[in-house]
Amino acid sequence: MSDEPRKINIQVPATKEPSFSNTAQVNVSDDAVAIQFAYVRPNGDQGILVAEVVLTPQHAIKFQKALDDTLKKHFTRHLPQ
């Protein structure tokens, strides 16, 4: 199996709205990494789950690298010197 990234077209339904999250919780087991995204109102003490993503450990590692690389590229270009 090749490690070459492949292009995948993802269709987003017209009715799909983005969700805003200002907190996340990560739970790890031997066979899964679960990330729960929630929204907590300012000065609130309870959050509302807006999404949950469950990844295999291998996909979580690839996701971590992709997120890290993307953020480094973005902030290298867009932060004031």
Buried (B, 14 or more C-beta within 10 A) or exposed (E): EEEEEEEEEEEEEEEEEEEEBEEEEEEEEEEEBBBBBBBEEEEEEEBEEBEEEEBEEEEBEBBEEEEEEEEEEEEEEEEEE
